[in-house]
C-alpha cells in the first residue's frame, strides 16, 4: 500500500512538472511588467501612448528580458507549437523596437529618424536571435510573414512600429494561451479607431496598413480572400450597418487609404 502511494505521488509530481514546463515554454512576464508600467491606454481603448522615459528608467530590466530572447536557439524555437512561436516573435519585435527607440531617445521624433534615405531602421542588424545578428524586418518579413507558418493577418494589429499611425502597443505581453483572443482584441480596437478607419459617405477610409499588406488579408484567413470581405467580417467594429456591409461585399463601397502618422507614439 505504501509503495503504491509513493508511486502515485511520484506520478503526480512528474505530471505537475510536465504541465508547468508546457505552460512555461518561455517566460514573458518581465516584458509584461514593463508594458503594464509604461504603456497607457487612450481614446477609449483604441490606442496607447508609450512612456519612453519610464522605459529608460527600467532599461536594465528591458535589456535583461532581451537577453532571454537572444538565448533561445533555433531548435528550441522549432520545438514549440505555432501559438508559442508567434507570441514569442510578436513580443520580440515589440520589445526590440522599444530598445531601438531608446538607442537615441529623446533626440528623435520618429522611428524613421533612425534611418536615412539609403537605409531603413527596420533593416538594421542590432540584436541577436537564433545565434546571428538580425533586424526587425527579419522578424516581421522573414519569420512571421515569410515563413508560411502562421498566415494570420491579425499580426498587423499586434506588432508595433513605435508610431502614432501604428496599432496600439498592447499593455501586456502576448501569450500562447490567450493569443487568438488577444489578436482579436487588437484587431477590433484598431478598426474602432476613427482616426485611422472610418466611413465617410460611401467611402471607407482606412489605414495604409491595408494597402501595404493587402495580400496578407486575401490569403484565406477565416475563408476571407479580399479586403472587402475582411471589412464586412468586422462590420460591427467599423460601424457598418447591414446595408453597408452588403454593399461592401458587392464592392460598391470605395476603399481609400489614409496618410500614415510616423510621429513617435510617446506620452506628451
C-alpha positions as CSV (number, residue, x, y, z in Angstrom):
1,X,0.0,0.0,0.0
2,X,2.9,2.4,0.9
3,X,4.7,1.6,-2.3
4,X,1.5,2.3,-4.3
5,X,1.1,5.6,-2.6
6,X,4.7,6.5,-3.2
7,X,4.3,5.5,-6.9
8,X,1.2,7.6,-7.2
9,X,2.8,10.6,-5.6
10,X,5.8,10.3,-8.0
11,X,3.4,10.2,-11.0
12,X,1.6,13.3,-9.7
13,X,4.8,15.2,-9.2
14,X,6.1,14.2,-12.6
15,X,2.8,15.3,-14.3
16,X,2.9,18.6,-12.4
17,X,6.4,19.4,-13.5
18,X,5.5,18.4,-17.1
19,X,2.4,20.6,-17.1
20,X,4.5,23.5,-15.7
21,X,7.1,23.0,-18.3
22,X,4.5,23.0,-21.1
23,X,2.8,26.1,-19.6
24,X,6.1,28.0,-19.3
25,X,7.7,27.4,-22.7
26,X,9.0,30.9,-22.5
27,X,8.6,33.4,-19.7
28,X,7.4,36.8,-21.0
29,X,6.4,38.1,-17.5
30,X,9.3,40.6,-17.4
31,X,8.1,42.2,-20.7
32,X,4.5,42.2,-19.4
33,X,5.5,44.1,-16.3
34,X,7.4,46.7,-18.3
35,X,4.4,47.2,-20.6
36,X,2.0,47.5,-17.7
37,X,4.2,50.2,-16.1
38,X,5.0,52.2,-19.3
39,X,2.1,51.8,-21.8
40,X,-1.0,54.0,-21.2
41,X,-4.4,53.3,-22.9
42,X,-6.1,56.3,-24.5
43,X,-9.1,57.1,-26.8
44,X,-11.5,54.7,-25.1
45,X,-9.1,51.8,-25.5
46,X,-8.4,52.2,-29.3
47,X,-4.8,53.5,-28.9
48,X,-1.9,53.7,-26.4
49,X,0.9,56.0,-25.6
50,X,4.3,54.8,-24.5
51,X,6.2,56.3,-21.6
52,X,9.7,56.0,-23.1
53,X,11.2,57.9,-20.1
54,X,9.8,55.1,-18.0
55,X,11.5,52.6,-20.2
56,X,14.7,54.5,-19.9
57,X,14.5,54.2,-16.1
58,X,13.9,50.5,-16.4
59,X,16.2,49.9,-19.4
60,X,18.3,47.3,-17.4
61,X,15.2,45.2,-16.9
62,X,14.3,45.6,-20.6
63,X,17.8,44.5,-21.7
64,X,17.7,41.5,-19.3
65,X,14.5,40.4,-21.0
66,X,16.0,40.9,-24.4
67,X,18.9,38.7,-23.4
68,X,16.5,35.9,-22.6
69,X,15.1,36.2,-26.2
70,X,18.6,36.0,-27.6
71,X,19.3,32.9,-25.6
72,X,16.6,30.9,-27.4
73,X,18.1,28.5,-30.0
74,X,16.6,27.7,-33.4
75,X,16.0,24.1,-32.3
76,X,14.2,25.2,-29.2
77,X,12.0,27.6,-31.1
78,X,11.2,25.0,-33.7
79,X,10.0,22.6,-31.0
80,X,7.3,25.0,-29.9
81,X,3.7,25.0,-31.3
82,X,2.6,27.8,-33.6
83,X,1.0,29.9,-30.8
84,X,4.1,29.7,-28.7
85,X,6.3,30.7,-31.7
86,X,4.0,33.6,-32.8
87,X,3.6,35.1,-29.3
88,X,7.4,34.9,-28.9
89,X,8.0,36.7,-32.3
90,X,5.4,39.4,-31.6
91,X,6.9,40.1,-28.2
92,X,10.4,40.0,-29.6
93,X,9.5,42.5,-32.4
94,X,7.8,44.9,-30.0
95,X,10.5,44.8,-27.3
96,X,13.4,45.3,-29.7
97,X,11.5,48.2,-31.3
98,X,11.4,49.9,-27.9
99,X,15.1,49.2,-27.4
100,X,15.8,50.7,-30.9
101,X,13.9,53.9,-29.9
102,X,15.8,54.1,-26.6
103,X,19.1,54.0,-28.6
104,X,18.6,57.6,-29.5
105,X,15.7,58.8,-27.3
106,X,14.8,61.6,-26.6
107,X,16.6,63.0,-29.6
108,X,14.1,61.7,-32.2
109,X,10.6,62.5,-33.3
110,X,10.0,59.3,-35.3
111,X,11.5,55.8,-35.7
112,X,12.3,57.0,-39.2
113,X,14.9,59.3,-37.7
114,X,16.9,56.1,-37.0
115,X,17.3,55.5,-40.7
116,X,18.3,57.6,-43.8
117,X,17.5,57.9,-47.5
118,X,19.7,54.9,-48.1
119,X,19.0,52.8,-45.0
120,X,15.8,51.7,-43.2
121,X,15.6,51.4,-39.4
122,X,13.8,48.1,-39.9
123,X,16.8,46.7,-41.8
124,X,19.4,47.5,-39.1
125,X,21.0,44.4,-37.6
126,X,21.2,45.4,-34.0
127,X,20.2,42.3,-32.0
128,X,21.0,38.6,-31.8
129,X,18.4,36.0,-32.4
130,X,19.0,32.3,-33.1
131,X,22.7,32.9,-32.9
132,X,23.0,35.6,-35.5
133,X,22.6,39.4,-35.9
134,X,19.3,40.4,-37.3
135,X,16.9,43.2,-37.9
136,X,13.2,43.9,-37.2
137,X,12.4,43.1,-40.8
138,X,13.9,39.7,-40.2
139,X,11.2,39.0,-37.6
140,X,8.3,40.5,-39.4
141,X,9.0,39.9,-43.1
142,X,11.0,36.6,-42.9
143,X,9.9,34.8,-39.7
144,X,6.3,36.0,-39.3
145,X,5.1,36.8,-42.9
146,X,7.6,34.9,-45.0
147,X,7.8,31.6,-43.2
148,X,4.3,30.4,-44.2
149,X,3.8,29.0,-40.7
150,X,1.2,31.4,-39.5
151,X,-0.8,33.2,-42.3
152,X,-2.7,35.3,-39.8
153,X,-3.4,39.0,-40.9
154,X,-4.2,39.9,-37.3
155,X,-0.5,40.1,-36.6
156,X,-0.5,43.5,-38.3
157,X,-2.5,44.9,-35.3
158,X,-0.1,43.3,-32.8
159,X,3.4,44.3,-33.9
160,X,4.1,47.9,-33.2
161,X,6.4,50.3,-35.1
162,X,6.5,53.0,-32.3
163,X,4.4,55.3,-34.4
164,X,1.0,57.1,-33.8
165,X,-0.3,55.5,-37.0
166,X,0.5,52.0,-35.7
167,X,-1.9,49.8,-34.0
168,X,-1.7,50.1,-30.2
169,X,1.2,48.6,-28.3
170,X,-0.7,46.3,-26.0
171,X,-0.1,47.0,-22.3
172,X,0.7,43.3,-21.7
173,X,2.7,40.6,-23.4
174,X,1.2,38.3,-25.9
175,X,0.8,34.8,-24.5
176,X,0.4,31.4,-26.3
177,X,-2.7,30.5,-24.2
178,X,-4.5,33.7,-25.0
179,X,-3.1,34.6,-28.4
180,X,-6.2,34.3,-30.6
181,X,-8.3,36.4,-28.2
182,X,-5.5,39.0,-27.9
183,X,-5.2,39.2,-31.6
184,X,-8.9,39.6,-32.0
185,X,-9.0,42.4,-29.4
186,X,-6.1,44.1,-31.1
187,X,-7.8,43.9,-34.5
188,X,-11.2,45.2,-33.2
189,X,-9.6,48.0,-31.2
190,X,-7.7,49.2,-34.2
191,X,-10.7,49.1,-36.5
192,X,-12.7,51.0,-33.9
193,X,-10.3,53.9,-34.0
194,X,-12.0,56.5,-36.2
195,X,-8.8,58.5,-36.7
196,X,-7.5,55.6,-38.7
197,X,-10.5,53.8,-40.1
198,X,-13.8,55.5,-40.8
199,X,-16.8,55.5,-43.2
200,X,-17.3,58.8,-45.0
201,X,-20.5,58.7,-47.1
202,X,-19.9,55.8,-49.5
203,X,-16.2,55.7,-49.0
204,X,-14.3,53.6,-46.4
205,X,-11.1,55.4,-45.4
206,X,-8.7,53.0,-43.8
207,X,-5.1,52.8,-42.6
208,X,-2.3,52.4,-45.1
209,X,-1.6,49.1,-43.4
210,X,-4.3,47.6,-45.6
211,X,-2.6,49.0,-48.7
212,X,0.9,47.8,-47.8
213,X,-0.1,44.3,-46.6
214,X,-3.2,43.8,-48.8
215,X,-2.1,40.3,-49.9
216,X,-2.0,39.2,-46.3
217,X,-5.7,39.9,-45.9
218,X,-6.5,37.9,-49.0
219,X,-4.8,34.6,-48.1
220,X,-7.9,32.8,-46.8
221,X,-7.9,33.5,-43.1
222,X,-11.5,32.7,-42.0
223,X,-12.1,32.0,-45.7
224,X,-11.5,35.7,-46.4
225,X,-10.0,36.4,-49.8
226,X,-10.4,40.2,-50.2
227,X,-10.2,43.4,-48.2
228,X,-13.9,43.9,-48.8
229,X,-14.6,40.6,-47.1
230,X,-12.3,41.4,-44.2
231,X,-14.1,44.7,-43.6
232,X,-17.5,43.1,-43.9
233,X,-16.4,40.4,-41.4
234,X,-15.6,43.2,-39.0
235,X,-18.7,45.3,-39.8
236,X,-19.5,45.9,-36.2
237,X,-16.1,47.4,-35.3
238,X,-16.3,49.7,-38.4
239,X,-19.9,50.6,-37.6
240,X,-21.2,49.4,-40.9
241,X,-24.9,48.6,-40.8
242,X,-26.3,45.6,-42.7
243,X,-26.9,47.6,-45.9
244,X,-23.3,49.0,-45.9
245,X,-22.0,45.5,-45.1
246,X,-23.8,44.1,-48.1
247,X,-22.5,47.0,-50.3
248,X,-19.0,46.2,-49.1
249,X,-19.4,42.6,-50.1
250,X,-20.7,43.7,-53.5
251,X,-17.7,46.0,-54.0
252,X,-19.9,49.2,-54.3
253,X,-18.2,50.9,-51.4
254,X,-15.0,52.7,-52.3
255,X,-11.9,52.0,-50.2
256,X,-9.2,54.7,-49.8
257,X,-6.1,54.8,-47.7
258,X,-5.2,57.5,-45.2
259,X,-1.8,59.0,-44.7
260,X,0.2,57.3,-42.0
261,X,1.4,59.2,-39.0
262,X,5.0,58.3,-38.3
263,X,5.4,60.5,-35.3
264,X,6.6,58.8,-32.1
265,X,3.8,57.2,-30.1
266,X,5.1,58.7,-26.9
267,X,3.4,60.2,-23.9
268,X,3.1,64.1,-24.1
